[in-house]
Amino acid sequence: MTPDITPTGGRRPEPAAVLRSLGYRDCTDLQPVSGGWATAMWRFATPDGAQHALRVFRHAEATASVQREQAAMEAAAAGGIPVPAIEAAGTWRDLPVMVLSWCPGQPLLAVLQRRPWLLWRLGSACGRLQAHIHTVPAPPSLVEGAPDYWLRGVRSLYPDVDELLGRLGISTASLVHFDYHPLNILTDGETITGVVDWTNAAAGDPRADVARTITMLRAAPAPRNPLMLLLSPFRALLARVWLRGHRAEAGPLGDLAPFLALTGLTVLADVKGAVREGRGWASERDLEPIRRWTDRWKRKAGMT
Protein backbone atom coordinates (compact mmCIF):
# COMPACT_ATOMS: atom_id res chain seq x y z
CA MET A 1 0.00 0.00 0.00
CA THR A 2 1.40 3.42 -0.99
CA PRO A 3 1.27 5.96 1.85
CA ASP A 4 -1.31 8.69 1.27
CA ILE A 5 0.28 11.86 0.01
CA THR A 6 -2.79 13.45 -1.58
CA PRO A 7 -2.36 16.87 0.12
CA THR A 8 0.35 17.57 -2.49
CA GLY A 9 -2.37 17.86 -5.11
CA GLY A 10 -3.28 14.25 -5.73
CA ARG A 11 0.21 13.07 -6.67
CA ARG A 12 1.26 9.75 -5.23
CA PRO A 13 4.98 9.05 -5.14
CA GLU A 14 6.43 6.02 -6.88
CA PRO A 15 9.16 4.97 -4.44
CA ALA A 16 11.09 2.84 -6.94
CA ALA A 17 11.15 5.75 -9.39
CA VAL A 18 12.20 8.16 -6.64
CA LEU A 19 15.07 5.88 -5.66
CA ARG A 20 16.24 5.50 -9.26
CA SER A 21 16.31 9.28 -9.62
CA LEU A 22 18.67 9.37 -6.62
CA GLY A 23 20.95 6.66 -8.03
CA TYR A 24 19.59 3.74 -6.00
CA ARG A 25 19.04 0.72 -8.25
CA ASP A 26 18.39 -2.96 -7.58
CA CYS A 27 16.77 -2.13 -4.24
CA THR A 28 14.88 -4.88 -2.44
CA ASP A 29 12.34 -5.25 0.38
CA LEU A 30 10.74 -1.90 -0.45
CA GLN A 31 7.90 -1.44 2.03
CA PRO A 32 5.94 1.51 3.43
CA VAL A 33 6.35 2.52 7.04
CA SER A 34 4.78 5.26 9.11
CA GLY A 35 6.26 8.58 8.04
CA GLY A 36 4.34 11.00 10.22
CA TRP A 37 2.26 13.99 9.17
CA ALA A 38 4.90 15.72 7.03
CA THR A 39 6.29 12.85 4.97
CA ALA A 40 5.60 9.49 3.40
CA MET A 41 8.33 6.95 4.14
CA TRP A 42 9.57 3.58 2.89
CA ARG A 43 12.16 1.15 4.15
CA PHE A 44 14.37 -0.61 1.62
CA ALA A 45 17.57 -2.61 1.32
CA THR A 46 20.50 -2.17 -1.06
CA PRO A 47 22.43 -5.10 -2.61
CA ASP A 48 25.02 -4.92 0.19
CA GLY A 49 22.26 -5.78 2.68
CA ALA A 50 22.19 -2.36 4.33
CA GLN A 51 18.81 -0.94 5.36
CA HIS A 52 17.74 2.60 4.45
CA ALA A 53 14.76 4.94 4.70
CA LEU A 54 13.26 6.94 1.84
CA ARG A 55 11.34 10.04 2.88
CA VAL A 56 9.13 11.96 0.46
CA PHE A 57 7.79 15.27 1.72
CA ARG A 58 4.15 16.10 1.11
CA HIS A 59 4.64 19.66 -0.17
CA ALA A 60 6.99 21.22 -2.72
CA GLU A 61 7.23 24.19 -0.35
CA ALA A 62 9.08 21.99 2.17
CA THR A 63 12.45 22.52 0.42
CA ALA A 64 13.61 25.19 2.89
CA SER A 65 12.47 22.99 5.78
CA VAL A 66 14.49 20.07 4.39
CA GLN A 67 17.61 22.23 4.26
CA ARG A 68 17.06 23.23 7.88
CA GLU A 69 16.59 19.59 8.82
CA GLN A 70 19.85 18.60 7.14
CA ALA A 71 21.74 21.33 9.00
CA ALA A 72 20.18 20.26 12.31
CA MET A 73 20.96 16.57 11.80
CA GLU A 74 24.55 17.28 10.86
CA ALA A 75 24.98 19.41 13.99
CA ALA A 76 23.30 16.75 16.15
CA ALA A 77 25.53 13.98 14.75
CA ALA A 78 28.63 16.10 15.40
CA GLY A 79 27.39 16.55 18.96
CA GLY A 80 27.11 12.81 19.57
CA ILE A 81 23.32 12.51 19.22
CA PRO A 82 22.17 9.21 17.64
CA VAL A 83 20.64 10.35 14.34
CA PRO A 84 20.36 8.71 10.91
CA ALA A 85 23.03 9.58 8.38
CA ILE A 86 21.86 11.61 5.38
CA GLU A 87 22.86 9.57 2.33
CA ALA A 88 21.12 11.45 -0.49
CA ALA A 89 18.74 14.35 -1.00
CA GLY A 90 17.00 15.90 -3.99
CA THR A 91 13.57 16.38 -5.52
CA TRP A 92 11.09 14.18 -7.36
CA ARG A 93 8.37 15.95 -9.32
CA ASP A 94 9.05 19.07 -7.23
CA LEU A 95 8.70 17.16 -3.94
CA PRO A 96 11.74 17.16 -1.64
CA VAL A 97 13.08 13.64 -1.04
CA MET A 98 15.75 12.25 1.24
CA VAL A 99 17.44 8.88 1.81
CA LEU A 100 18.66 8.15 5.34
CA SER A 101 20.46 5.28 6.97
CA TRP A 102 18.08 3.05 8.93
CA CYS A 103 18.31 3.46 12.70
CA PRO A 104 17.93 0.29 14.77
CA GLY A 105 15.12 -0.05 17.27
CA GLN A 106 11.45 0.84 17.30
CA PRO A 107 9.53 3.99 18.22
CA LEU A 108 9.37 4.48 21.97
CA LEU A 109 5.57 4.53 21.82
CA ALA A 110 5.44 1.05 20.27
CA VAL A 111 7.83 -0.32 22.90
CA LEU A 112 5.90 1.21 25.81
CA GLN A 113 2.61 -0.11 24.45
CA ARG A 114 3.98 -3.65 24.79
CA ARG A 115 6.17 -3.14 27.86
CA PRO A 116 4.79 -0.21 29.89
CA TRP A 117 7.03 -1.06 32.87
CA LEU A 118 9.94 0.39 30.87
CA LEU A 119 8.35 3.85 31.15
CA TRP A 120 10.47 4.91 34.14
CA ARG A 121 13.86 3.96 32.70
CA LEU A 122 13.26 4.95 29.10
CA GLY A 123 11.31 8.11 29.96
CA SER A 124 14.17 9.32 32.12
CA ALA A 125 16.69 8.42 29.38
CA CYS A 126 14.69 10.50 26.90
CA GLY A 127 14.80 13.51 29.19
CA ARG A 128 18.55 13.17 29.68
CA LEU A 129 19.15 12.85 25.94
CA GLN A 130 17.02 15.93 25.28
CA ALA A 131 19.23 17.85 27.71
CA HIS A 132 22.25 16.56 25.75
CA ILE A 133 20.72 17.88 22.50
CA HIS A 134 20.45 21.30 24.13
CA THR A 135 24.21 21.39 24.71
CA VAL A 136 24.75 21.28 20.93
CA PRO A 137 25.28 24.79 19.51
CA ALA A 138 22.70 25.72 16.89
CA PRO A 139 24.24 25.92 13.39
CA PRO A 140 24.40 29.45 11.92
CA SER A 141 21.83 28.63 9.23
CA LEU A 142 19.26 27.98 11.97
CA VAL A 143 20.17 30.99 14.09
CA GLU A 144 19.18 33.30 11.24
CA GLY A 145 15.55 34.26 11.78
CA ALA A 146 15.30 32.62 15.22
CA PRO A 147 13.13 32.42 17.28
CA ASP A 148 10.42 33.08 14.69
CA TYR A 149 10.70 29.63 13.15
CA TRP A 150 9.31 27.73 16.13
CA LEU A 151 6.76 30.47 16.78
CA ARG A 152 5.03 30.04 13.42
CA GLY A 153 1.28 30.14 13.86
CA VAL A 154 1.48 31.71 17.32
CA ARG A 155 1.13 35.40 16.44
CA SER A 156 -2.31 34.92 14.90
CA LEU A 157 -3.45 33.23 18.12
CA TYR A 158 -1.64 35.49 20.63
CA PRO A 159 -0.79 38.97 19.28
CA ASP A 160 1.24 39.98 22.38
CA VAL A 161 3.87 37.30 21.83
CA ASP A 162 6.75 39.71 21.15
CA GLU A 163 6.23 41.54 24.45
CA LEU A 164 6.15 38.20 26.24
CA LEU A 165 9.35 37.00 24.55
CA GLY A 166 11.12 40.15 25.67
CA ARG A 167 10.20 39.44 29.29
CA LEU A 168 11.24 35.79 29.07
CA GLY A 169 14.73 36.47 27.72
CA ILE A 170 14.47 33.89 24.94
CA SER A 171 17.71 32.18 23.93
CA THR A 172 18.54 31.08 20.38
CA ALA A 173 21.89 29.47 21.17
CA SER A 174 20.84 25.83 21.49
CA LEU A 175 19.81 23.22 18.98
CA VAL A 176 16.21 22.25 19.73
CA HIS A 177 14.33 19.38 18.11
CA PHE A 178 10.84 20.78 18.74
CA ASP A 179 9.11 17.52 17.87
CA TYR A 180 10.79 15.34 20.46
CA HIS A 181 8.18 12.77 21.48
CA PRO A 182 7.68 8.97 21.64
CA LEU A 183 7.02 8.56 17.90
CA ASN A 184 10.32 10.23 16.95
CA ILE A 185 12.53 8.47 19.47
CA LEU A 186 13.76 4.94 18.72
CA THR A 187 14.80 2.39 21.32
CA ASP A 188 15.84 -1.24 21.56
CA GLY A 189 14.27 -1.44 25.02
CA GLU A 190 17.61 -0.80 26.69
CA THR A 191 18.90 2.48 25.28
CA ILE A 192 17.82 5.26 22.94
CA THR A 193 19.06 4.18 19.51
CA GLY A 194 17.94 7.11 17.37
CA VAL A 195 16.20 10.48 17.20
CA VAL A 196 14.41 11.04 13.90
CA ASP A 197 12.25 13.62 12.10
CA TRP A 198 14.19 16.85 12.59
CA THR A 199 11.81 18.81 10.34
CA ASN A 200 10.90 21.24 13.16
CA ALA A 201 14.45 21.67 14.47
CA ALA A 202 15.49 25.24 15.23
CA ALA A 203 17.86 27.49 17.10
CA GLY A 204 15.94 27.99 20.27
CA ASP A 205 15.47 27.95 23.99
CA PRO A 206 15.70 24.61 25.87
CA ARG A 207 12.69 25.68 27.96
CA ALA A 208 10.56 25.91 24.84
CA ASP A 209 11.72 22.52 23.58
CA VAL A 210 10.97 20.80 26.89
CA ALA A 211 7.61 22.56 27.11
CA ARG A 212 6.73 21.44 23.59
CA THR A 213 7.55 17.84 24.56
CA ILE A 214 5.42 18.01 27.70
CA THR A 215 2.55 19.53 25.71
CA MET A 216 2.81 16.77 23.10
CA LEU A 217 2.86 14.09 25.82
CA ARG A 218 -0.10 15.55 27.72
CA ALA A 219 -2.41 17.10 25.13
CA ALA A 220 -1.54 16.21 21.54
CA PRO A 221 -3.63 13.59 19.69
CA ALA A 222 -2.19 10.09 19.61
CA PRO A 223 -2.69 7.25 17.11
CA ARG A 224 -6.02 5.54 17.74
CA ASN A 225 -5.63 1.87 18.49
CA PRO A 226 -6.52 -0.39 21.43
CA LEU A 227 -2.97 -0.46 22.80
CA MET A 228 -2.81 3.33 22.79
CA LEU A 229 -6.02 3.47 24.82
CA LEU A 230 -4.39 1.25 27.43
CA LEU A 231 -1.34 3.52 27.58
CA SER A 232 -3.26 6.81 27.74
CA PRO A 233 -3.43 6.93 31.59
CA PHE A 234 0.38 6.83 31.65
CA ARG A 235 0.86 10.02 29.61
CA ALA A 236 1.03 12.32 32.66
CA LEU A 237 3.42 9.94 34.44
CA LEU A 238 5.67 9.75 31.37
CA ALA A 239 5.81 13.56 31.22
CA ARG A 240 6.88 13.74 34.89
CA VAL A 241 9.56 11.06 34.50
CA TRP A 242 10.80 12.71 31.30
CA LEU A 243 11.10 16.11 32.98
CA ARG A 244 12.87 14.56 35.96
CA GLY A 245 15.45 13.03 33.63
CA HIS A 246 16.06 16.37 31.94
CA ARG A 247 16.47 18.12 35.27
CA ALA A 248 18.89 15.45 36.48
CA GLU A 249 21.10 16.21 33.49
CA ALA A 250 20.66 19.97 33.04
CA GLY A 251 19.34 21.31 36.34
CA PRO A 252 16.12 23.28 37.00
CA LEU A 253 14.46 25.01 34.07
CA GLY A 254 12.59 27.65 36.05
CA ASP A 255 8.99 28.66 35.42
CA LEU A 256 7.73 26.74 32.39
CA ALA A 257 4.16 28.13 32.48
CA PRO A 258 4.62 30.72 29.69
CA PHE A 259 6.48 28.21 27.55
CA LEU A 260 3.76 25.60 28.06
CA ALA A 261 1.24 28.22 26.94
CA LEU A 262 3.27 29.20 23.88
CA THR A 263 3.97 25.63 22.82
CA GLY A 264 0.32 24.79 23.41
CA LEU A 265 -0.44 27.44 20.79
CA THR A 266 2.10 25.92 18.39
CA VAL A 267 0.57 22.45 18.79
CA LEU A 268 -2.91 23.89 18.34
CA ALA A 269 -1.82 25.59 15.11
CA ASP A 270 -0.13 22.40 13.85
CA VAL A 271 -3.14 20.17 14.59
CA LYS A 272 -5.54 22.67 13.03
CA GLY A 273 -3.45 22.57 9.86
CA ALA A 274 -3.34 18.76 9.88
CA VAL A 275 -7.11 18.52 10.31
CA ARG A 276 -7.69 21.03 7.55
CA GLU A 277 -5.43 19.15 5.12
CA GLY A 278 -6.46 15.64 6.20
CA ARG A 279 -2.97 14.67 7.39
CA GLY A 280 -2.31 12.12 10.12
CA TRP A 281 -4.86 10.82 12.58
CA ALA A 282 -6.09 14.11 14.07
CA SER A 283 -9.72 15.23 13.90
CA GLU A 284 -11.75 18.23 15.06
CA ARG A 285 -12.45 16.57 18.41
CA ASP A 286 -8.72 16.59 19.16
CA LEU A 287 -8.59 20.39 19.19
CA GLU A 288 -10.56 20.94 22.40
CA PRO A 289 -8.10 19.15 24.77
CA ILE A 290 -5.27 21.24 23.33
CA ARG A 291 -7.30 24.43 23.81
CA ARG A 292 -8.03 23.52 27.45
CA TRP A 293 -4.36 22.71 28.08
CA THR A 294 -3.22 25.97 26.50
CA ASP A 295 -5.81 28.10 28.31
CA ARG A 296 -4.78 26.54 31.62
CA TRP A 297 -1.15 27.59 31.16
CA LYS A 298 -2.06 31.01 29.78
CA ARG A 299 -3.93 31.68 33.02
CA LYS A 300 -1.00 30.44 35.12
CA ALA A 301 1.40 32.62 33.11
CA GLY A 302 -0.84 35.69 33.36
CA MET A 303 -1.32 35.77 29.59
CA THR A 304 -5.11 36.14 29.61
C-alpha positions in Angstrom: 0.0 0.0 0.0 1.4 3.4 -1.0 1.3 6.0 1.9 -1.3 8.7 1.3 0.3 11.9 0.0 -2.8 13.4 -1.6 -2.4 16.9 0.1 0.3 17.6 -2.5 -2.4 17.9 -5.1 -3.3 14.2 -5.7 0.2 13.1 -6.7 1.3 9.7 -5.2 5.0 9.0 -5.1 6.4 6.0 -6.9 9.2 5.0 -4.4 11.1 2.8 -6.9 11.2 5.8 -9.4 12.2 8.2 -6.6 15.1 5.9 -5.7 16.2 5.5 -9.3 16.3 9.3 -9.6 18.7 9.4 -6.6 20.9 6.7 -8.0 19.6 3.7 -6.0 19.0 0.7 -8.3 18.4 -3.0 -7.6 16.8 -2.1 -4.2 14.9 -4.9 -2.4 12.3 -5.2 0.4 10.7 -1.9 -0.4 7.9 -1.4 2.0 5.9 1.5 3.4 6.3 2.5 7.0 4.8 5.3 9.1 6.3 8.6 8.0 4.3 11.0 10.2 2.3 14.0 9.2 4.9 15.7 7.0 6.3 12.9 5.0 5.6 9.5 3.4 8.3 7.0 4.1 9.6 3.6 2.9 12.2 1.2 4.1 14.4 -0.6 1.6 17.6 -2.6 1.3 20.5 -2.2 -1.1 22.4 -5.1 -2.6 25.0 -4.9 0.2 22.3 -5.8 2.7 22.2 -2.4 4.3 18.8 -0.9 5.4 17.7 2.6 4.5 14.8 4.9 4.7 13.3 6.9 1.8 11.3 10.0 2.9 9.1 12.0 0.5 7.8 15.3 1.7 4.2 16.1 1.1 4.6 19.7 -0.2 7.0 21.2 -2.7 7.2 24.2 -0.3 9.1 22.0 2.2 12.4 22.5 0.4 13.6 25.2 2.9 12.5 23.0 5.8 14.5 20.1 4.4 17.6 22.2 4.3 17.1 23.2 7.9 16.6 19.6 8.8 19.9 18.6 7.1 21.7 21.3 9.0 20.2 20.3 12.3 21.0 16.6 11.8 24.6 17.3 10.9 25.0 19.4 14.0 23.3 16.8 16.1 25.5 14.0 14.7 28.6 16.1 15.4 27.4 16.5 19.0 27.1 12.8 19.6 23.3 12.5 19.2 22.2 9.2 17.6 20.6 10.3 14.3 20.4 8.7 10.9 23.0 9.6 8.4 21.9 11.6 5.4 22.9 9.6 2.3 21.1 11.5 -0.5 18.7 14.4 -1.0 17.0 15.9 -4.0 13.6 16.4 -5.5 11.1 14.2 -7.4 8.4 15.9 -9.3 9.0 19.1 -7.2 8.7 17.2 -3.9 11.7 17.2 -1.6 13.1 13.6 -1.0 15.8 12.2 1.2 17.4 8.9 1.8 18.7 8.2 5.3 20.5 5.3 7.0 18.1 3.1 8.9 18.3 3.5 12.7 17.9 0.3 14.8 15.1 -0.1 17.3 11.4 0.8 17.3 9.5 4.0 18.2 9.4 4.5 22.0 5.6 4.5 21.8 5.4 1.1 20.3 7.8 -0.3 22.9 5.9 1.2 25.8 2.6 -0.1 24.5 4.0 -3.7 24.8 6.2 -3.1 27.9 4.8 -0.2 29.9 7.0 -1.1 32.9 9.9 0.4 30.9 8.4 3.9 31.1 10.5 4.9 34.1 13.9 4.0 32.7 13.3 5.0 29.1 11.3 8.1 30.0 14.2 9.3 32.1 16.7 8.4 29.4 14.7 10.5 26.9 14.8 13.5 29.2 18.6 13.2 29.7 19.1 12.8 25.9 17.0 15.9 25.3 19.2 17.8 27.7 22.2 16.6 25.7 20.7 17.9 22.5 20.4 21.3 24.1 24.2 21.4 24.7 24.7 21.3 20.9 25.3 24.8 19.5 22.7 25.7 16.9 24.2 25.9 13.4 24.4 29.4 11.9 21.8 28.6 9.2 19.3 28.0 12.0 20.2 31.0 14.1 19.2 33.3 11.2 15.5 34.3 11.8 15.3 32.6 15.2 13.1 32.4 17.3 10.4 33.1 14.7 10.7 29.6 13.1 9.3 27.7 16.1 6.8 30.5 16.8 5.0 30.0 13.4 1.3 30.1 13.9 1.5 31.7 17.3 1.1 35.4 16.4 -2.3 34.9 14.9 -3.4 33.2 18.1 -1.6 35.5 20.6 -0.8 39.0 19.3 1.2 40.0 22.4 3.9 37.3 21.8 6.8 39.7 21.2 6.2 41.5 24.5 6.2 38.2 26.2 9.4 37.0 24.5 11.1 40.2 25.7 10.2 39.4 29.3 11.2 35.8 29.1 14.7 36.5 27.7 14.5 33.9 24.9 17.7 32.2 23.9 18.5 31.1 20.4 21.9 29.5 21.2 20.8 25.8 21.5 19.8 23.2 19.0 16.2 22.2 19.7 14.3 19.4 18.1 10.8 20.8 18.7 9.1 17.5 17.9 10.8 15.3 20.5 8.2 12.8 21.5 7.7 9.0 21.6 7.0 8.6 17.9 10.3 10.2 17.0 12.5 8.5 19.5 13.8 4.9 18.7 14.8 2.4 21.3 15.8 -1.2 21.6 14.3 -1.4 25.0 17.6 -0.8 26.7 18.9 2.5 25.3 17.8 5.3 22.9 19.1 4.2 19.5 17.9 7.1 17.4 16.2 10.5 17.2 14.4 11.0 13.9 12.2 13.6 12.1 14.2 16.9 12.6 11.8 18.8 10.3 10.9 21.2 13.2 14.4 21.7 14.5 15.5 25.2 15.2 17.9 27.5 17.1 15.9 28.0 20.3 15.5 27.9 24.0 15.7 24.6 25.9 12.7 25.7 28.0 10.6 25.9 24.8 11.7 22.5 23.6 11.0 20.8 26.9 7.6 22.6 27.1 6.7 21.4 23.6 7.6 17.8 24.6 5.4 18.0 27.7 2.6 19.5 25.7 2.8 16.8 23.1 2.9 14.1 25.8 -0.1 15.5 27.7 -2.4 17.1 25.1 -1.5 16.2 21.5 -3.6 13.6 19.7 -2.2 10.1 19.6 -2.7 7.2 17.1 -6.0 5.5 17.7 -5.6 1.9 18.5 -6.5 -0.4 21.4 -3.0 -0.5 22.8 -2.8 3.3 22.8 -6.0 3.5 24.8 -4.4 1.2 27.4 -1.3 3.5 27.6 -3.3 6.8 27.7 -3.4 6.9 31.6 0.4 6.8 31.7 0.9 10.0 29.6 1.0 12.3 32.7 3.4 9.9 34.4 5.7 9.7 31.4 5.8 13.6 31.2 6.9 13.7 34.9 9.6 11.1 34.5 10.8 12.7 31.3 11.1 16.1 33.0 12.9 14.6 36.0 15.4 13.0 33.6 16.1 16.4 31.9 16.5 18.1 35.3 18.9 15.5 36.5 21.1 16.2 33.5 20.7 20.0 33.0 19.3 21.3 36.3 16.1 23.3 37.0 14.5 25.0 34.1 12.6 27.7 36.0 9.0 28.7 35.4 7.7 26.7 32.4 4.2 28.1 32.5 4.6 30.7 29.7 6.5 28.2 27.6 3.8 25.6 28.1 1.2 28.2 26.9 3.3 29.2 23.9 4.0 25.6 22.8 0.3 24.8 23.4 -0.4 27.4 20.8 2.1 25.9 18.4 0.6 22.4 18.8 -2.9 23.9 18.3 -1.8 25.6 15.1 -0.1 22.4 13.9 -3.1 20.2 14.6 -5.5 22.7 13.0 -3.5 22.6 9.9 -3.3 18.8 9.9 -7.1 18.5 10.3 -7.7 21.0 7.5 -5.4 19.1 5.1 -6.5 15.6 6.2 -3.0 14.7 7.4 -2.3 12.1 10.1 -4.9 10.8 12.6 -6.1 14.1 14.1 -9.7 15.2 13.9 -11.8 18.2 15.1 -12.5 16.6 18.4 -8.7 16.6 19.2 -8.6 20.4 19.2 -10.6 20.9 22.4 -8.1 19.1 24.8 -5.3 21.2 23.3 -7.3 24.4 23.8 -8.0 23.5 27.5 -4.4 22.7 28.1 -3.2 26.0 26.5 -5.8 28.1 28.3 -4.8 26.5 31.6 -1.2 27.6 31.2 -2.1 31.0 29.8 -3.9 31.7 33.0 -1.0 30.4 35.1 1.4 32.6 33.1 -0.8 35.7 33.4 -1.3 35.8 29.6 -5.1 36.1 29.6 
